[in-house]
Amino acid sequence: NQREYSDKLIQLAQTLDIELPRRESITFTKAQANVCEAWKAKRLIEIDDGERRAAWLDEILTQKALEVGGDPAKAIKCMINAAKRKGMFKRLRAILKSAWSSLDYIEVPNEKWLLDEESNELYEFDNGIFVAHAKFDENLYEQYGQIKIPPNTATVVEVEISGDAIYVKNPESIQQATWSRVTKPEEMEQWLLKRNKRHLQQMYIENCPPTKSNFAPILEEYGTSNKAKQVLNGECDLKSLNLSPEMKWFLESLKMNESEKKLDIPKRMSKEDFQK
């Protein structure tokens, strides 16, 4: 907060007739919020500028036609069409891909274990993600879990891991979770890398069928092999495969039903369908 406004920023503010606030009165948090609001306003202007440019060029086109007393200039007409196309593509991007911005900060829980008695789930914070462990007995929870976000009502607890179970020592706890804010880019990057790595390891941690060596041949060619197609169509003789009952059940669950078999992915799309 010791740096002065740059000469370029002062000049730009004068050009736009914007009064700059006193630098000393702006906190770091307030400055971050101002930057976020400015970015949102900029995005709205960018989304709308295609249509505004087209309207402006249309006015120029009309004036040109009145001046020459004939058809509008083809060059200007092309500029209008290009502006309209740009506006259309921006609207499509806004629909298909929502607006995004760089991360200003991330928040990380200070506690590892959270309990939600309403859902009978114990949440473990593991390298950037929460894993929900299901309850199977009084204060006892499964070792394996599924990736899931805990509710705000979850409370901090202490646990003891023994064998295949996780024992909650103090289920009556009412302590709420606390969070730390990470703002340094290098620290945020490290947390996101750990989160992505842990997320991708979920299937291997749970020893799911696709991680088994005797299951790999079925997934050859990225799941497009003849064997994979037979599994999807229900034409594969699962009994003849050297697989465990769990793996056979997994393959059986992949079989398409009649409505899924009738689904047809169009290879061509009309202009009208695209504009819908």
C-alpha positions as CSV (number, residue, x, y, z in Angstrom):
1,N,0.0,0.0,0.0
2,Q,3.1,2.3,-0.2
3,R,3.1,2.7,-4.0
4,E,1.6,5.8,-5.6
5,Y,-0.7,5.9,-8.6
6,S,1.2,5.6,-11.8
7,D,1.3,8.6,-14.2
8,K,-0.5,6.5,-16.9
9,L,-3.3,5.7,-14.4
10,I,-3.7,9.3,-13.4
11,Q,-3.8,10.4,-17.0
12,L,-6.4,7.8,-17.9
13,A,-8.6,8.8,-14.9
14,Q,-8.4,12.4,-16.0
15,T,-9.4,11.5,-19.6
16,L,-12.4,9.5,-18.3
17,D,-13.2,12.1,-15.7
18,I,-12.9,9.6,-12.8
19,E,-11.9,10.8,-9.4
20,L,-9.3,8.5,-7.8
21,P,-9.9,7.6,-4.2
22,R,-7.2,8.4,-1.5
23,R,-4.7,5.5,-1.7
24,E,-4.2,5.4,2.0
25,S,-7.9,4.7,2.6
26,I,-8.0,1.6,0.5
27,T,-7.4,-1.7,2.2
28,F,-6.0,-4.7,0.4
29,T,-9.4,-6.5,0.6
30,K,-11.2,-3.5,-0.7
31,A,-8.8,-3.2,-3.6
32,Q,-9.4,-6.9,-4.5
33,A,-13.1,-6.3,-4.4
34,N,-12.8,-3.2,-6.6
35,V,-10.7,-5.1,-9.2
36,C,-13.3,-7.9,-9.3
37,E,-16.2,-5.5,-9.8
38,A,-14.2,-3.7,-12.6
39,W,-13.6,-7.0,-14.3
40,K,-17.3,-7.9,-14.2
41,A,-18.2,-4.5,-15.7
42,K,-15.6,-5.0,-18.4
43,R,-17.0,-8.4,-19.3
44,L,-20.5,-7.0,-19.7
45,I,-19.1,-4.2,-22.0
46,E,-17.2,-6.8,-24.1
47,I,-20.3,-9.0,-24.5
48,D,-22.4,-6.0,-25.6
49,D,-19.8,-4.2,-27.8
50,G,-20.5,-6.3,-30.9
51,E,-24.1,-5.2,-31.1
52,R,-23.3,-1.6,-30.3
53,R,-20.6,-1.5,-33.0
54,A,-23.0,-2.9,-35.5
55,A,-25.6,-0.2,-34.7
56,W,-22.9,2.5,-35.0
57,L,-21.8,1.2,-38.4
58,D,-25.4,1.0,-39.5
59,E,-25.8,4.7,-38.8
60,I,-22.7,5.4,-40.9
61,L,-24.0,3.2,-43.6
62,T,-27.3,5.2,-43.7
63,Q,-25.5,8.5,-43.9
64,K,-23.2,7.2,-46.7
65,A,-26.2,6.0,-48.7
66,L,-27.9,9.5,-48.4
67,E,-24.7,11.2,-49.4
68,V,-24.0,9.2,-52.6
69,G,-27.6,8.7,-53.4
70,G,-27.1,5.0,-54.2
71,D,-26.5,1.6,-52.6
72,P,-24.4,1.4,-49.4
73,A,-20.7,0.7,-49.8
74,K,-20.0,-3.0,-49.8
75,A,-17.0,-2.5,-47.6
76,I,-19.1,-1.0,-44.8
77,K,-21.7,-3.7,-45.3
78,C,-19.0,-6.3,-44.8
79,M,-17.8,-4.5,-41.6
80,I,-21.4,-4.6,-40.2
81,N,-21.7,-8.3,-40.9
82,A,-18.4,-9.0,-39.3
83,A,-19.4,-7.1,-36.2
84,K,-22.7,-8.9,-36.0
85,R,-20.9,-12.3,-36.3
86,K,-18.5,-11.3,-33.6
87,G,-21.3,-10.3,-31.3
88,M,-23.1,-13.7,-32.0
89,F,-20.0,-15.7,-31.2
90,K,-19.5,-13.8,-28.0
91,R,-23.1,-14.6,-26.9
92,L,-22.5,-18.2,-27.8
93,R,-19.3,-18.3,-25.7
94,A,-21.2,-16.7,-22.8
95,I,-23.8,-19.4,-23.0
96,L,-21.5,-22.4,-23.6
97,K,-18.7,-21.2,-21.4
98,S,-19.6,-19.0,-18.5
99,A,-17.5,-16.0,-17.6
100,W,-14.2,-16.7,-15.8
101,S,-11.5,-14.8,-14.1
102,S,-8.2,-15.5,-12.4
103,L,-8.3,-16.6,-8.8
104,D,-7.7,-13.9,-6.2
105,Y,-7.6,-16.4,-3.3
106,I,-8.6,-19.8,-2.1
107,E,-9.7,-20.9,1.3
108,V,-8.3,-24.0,3.0
109,P,-9.8,-25.7,6.2
110,N,-7.6,-25.7,9.3
111,E,-9.1,-28.9,10.5
112,K,-8.9,-32.3,8.8
113,W,-12.1,-34.1,10.1
114,L,-15.7,-32.9,10.1
115,L,-18.8,-34.7,11.1
116,D,-22.4,-34.3,9.9
117,E,-24.7,-36.4,12.0
118,E,-27.8,-35.6,9.9
119,S,-26.3,-37.4,6.9
120,N,-24.3,-39.9,9.0
121,E,-21.1,-39.0,7.1
122,L,-17.6,-38.2,8.3
123,Y,-15.7,-35.8,6.1
124,E,-11.9,-36.0,5.6
125,F,-10.0,-33.1,4.1
126,D,-7.3,-34.8,2.0
127,N,-4.9,-32.7,-0.2
128,G,-7.5,-30.2,-1.4
129,I,-10.7,-32.3,-1.5
130,F,-13.2,-33.6,1.0
131,V,-13.9,-37.3,1.2
132,A,-17.2,-38.5,2.8
133,H,-17.0,-41.7,4.8
134,A,-20.3,-43.5,5.5
135,K,-21.4,-44.6,9.0
136,F,-21.8,-48.4,9.5
137,D,-22.0,-48.6,13.3
138,E,-22.1,-46.4,16.4
139,N,-19.3,-43.8,15.9
140,L,-17.7,-46.0,13.3
141,Y,-17.2,-45.1,9.7
142,E,-15.9,-46.8,6.5
143,Q,-12.3,-46.3,5.4
144,Y,-13.3,-45.7,1.8
145,G,-15.3,-42.8,0.8
146,Q,-16.6,-40.6,-2.0
147,I,-15.6,-37.1,-3.0
148,K,-18.2,-34.8,-1.6
149,I,-18.5,-31.2,-0.2
150,P,-19.5,-31.1,3.5
151,P,-22.5,-29.0,4.6
152,N,-22.0,-25.8,6.6
153,T,-23.4,-27.5,9.7
154,A,-20.6,-30.1,9.9
155,T,-18.6,-29.9,13.1
156,V,-14.9,-30.5,13.9
157,V,-14.1,-33.9,15.5
158,E,-11.2,-36.0,16.6
159,V,-10.8,-39.5,15.1
160,E,-8.8,-42.7,15.6
161,I,-8.1,-45.0,12.6
162,S,-7.9,-48.7,13.3
163,G,-8.0,-51.5,10.8
164,D,-10.8,-50.8,8.3
165,A,-12.7,-48.4,10.4
166,I,-12.5,-44.8,11.5
167,Y,-13.7,-44.1,15.1
168,V,-15.0,-40.7,16.1
169,K,-13.9,-39.8,19.6
170,N,-16.2,-36.8,20.2
171,P,-19.4,-36.9,18.1
172,E,-21.0,-34.4,20.5
173,S,-18.6,-31.7,19.3
174,I,-20.1,-28.3,18.3
175,Q,-16.9,-26.7,17.2
176,Q,-17.3,-25.1,13.8
177,A,-14.6,-25.4,11.1
178,T,-12.2,-22.5,10.5
179,W,-10.6,-21.6,7.3
180,S,-7.3,-19.9,6.2
181,R,-7.2,-17.7,3.1
182,V,-4.3,-18.3,0.7
183,T,-3.5,-15.3,-1.6
184,K,0.0,-16.0,-2.8
185,P,-0.1,-17.3,-6.4
186,E,2.6,-19.9,-5.8
187,E,0.8,-21.3,-2.8
188,M,-2.5,-21.4,-4.6
189,E,-0.8,-23.2,-7.5
190,Q,0.6,-25.9,-5.1
191,W,-2.9,-26.4,-3.5
192,L,-4.6,-26.8,-6.9
193,L,-1.9,-29.2,-8.1
194,K,-2.4,-31.3,-5.0
195,R,-6.1,-31.2,-5.4
196,N,-6.0,-32.3,-9.0
197,K,-3.6,-35.1,-8.3
198,R,-5.7,-36.4,-5.4
199,H,-8.9,-36.2,-7.5
200,L,-7.4,-38.3,-10.3
201,Q,-6.1,-40.9,-7.8
202,Q,-9.6,-41.6,-6.4
203,M,-10.2,-44.6,-8.7
204,Y,-6.9,-46.2,-7.8
205,I,-7.4,-45.5,-4.1
206,E,-10.7,-47.4,-4.2
207,N,-9.2,-50.2,-6.4
208,C,-12.0,-49.9,-8.9
209,P,-12.2,-52.5,-11.7
210,P,-10.7,-50.3,-14.5
211,T,-7.4,-50.2,-12.4
212,K,-7.0,-54.0,-12.6
213,S,-4.5,-55.5,-15.1
214,N,-6.9,-58.2,-16.4
215,F,-9.5,-55.5,-17.0
216,A,-7.2,-53.3,-19.2
217,P,-7.7,-55.3,-22.5
218,I,-11.4,-54.4,-22.4
219,L,-10.6,-50.7,-22.4
220,E,-8.2,-50.8,-25.3
221,E,-8.4,-48.1,-27.9
222,Y,-9.8,-45.7,-25.3
223,G,-12.9,-47.9,-24.8
224,T,-13.7,-48.1,-28.5
225,S,-12.5,-51.7,-29.1
226,N,-14.8,-54.4,-30.4
227,K,-14.9,-56.0,-26.9
228,A,-16.0,-52.7,-25.3
229,K,-18.7,-52.3,-28.0
230,Q,-19.9,-55.9,-27.2
231,V,-20.1,-55.0,-23.5
232,L,-22.2,-51.8,-24.2
233,N,-24.5,-53.8,-26.5
234,G,-24.9,-56.6,-24.1
235,E,-23.4,-59.1,-26.5
236,C,-20.3,-60.0,-24.5
237,D,-20.3,-63.4,-22.7
238,L,-19.2,-62.2,-19.3
239,K,-19.1,-65.7,-17.8
240,S,-16.2,-66.6,-20.1
241,L,-14.1,-63.7,-18.9
242,N,-11.5,-64.3,-16.3
243,L,-12.8,-61.6,-14.0
244,S,-14.0,-61.4,-10.4
245,P,-17.8,-61.3,-9.7
246,E,-17.4,-57.6,-8.8
247,M,-15.8,-56.8,-12.2
248,K,-18.5,-58.8,-14.0
249,W,-21.2,-56.8,-12.2
250,F,-19.4,-53.6,-13.1
251,L,-19.4,-54.6,-16.8
252,E,-23.0,-55.7,-16.6
253,S,-23.9,-52.2,-15.3
254,L,-22.4,-50.6,-18.5
255,K,-24.9,-52.3,-20.8
256,M,-27.0,-49.8,-22.7
257,N,-30.8,-50.0,-22.4
258,E,-33.1,-49.9,-25.4
259,S,-33.6,-46.1,-25.3
260,E,-29.8,-45.5,-25.2
261,K,-29.3,-47.8,-28.1
262,K,-31.7,-45.7,-30.2
263,L,-29.8,-42.5,-29.5
264,D,-28.4,-41.1,-32.7
265,I,-25.6,-38.5,-32.7
266,P,-26.1,-36.3,-35.8
267,K,-23.0,-35.9,-37.9
268,R,-24.4,-32.6,-39.4
269,M,-26.2,-29.7,-37.9
270,S,-28.2,-27.1,-39.7
271,K,-27.8,-23.4,-39.3
272,E,-31.2,-23.2,-37.6
273,D,-30.3,-25.9,-35.1
274,F,-27.0,-24.2,-34.3
275,Q,-28.8,-20.9,-33.6
276,K,-31.2,-22.6,-31.2
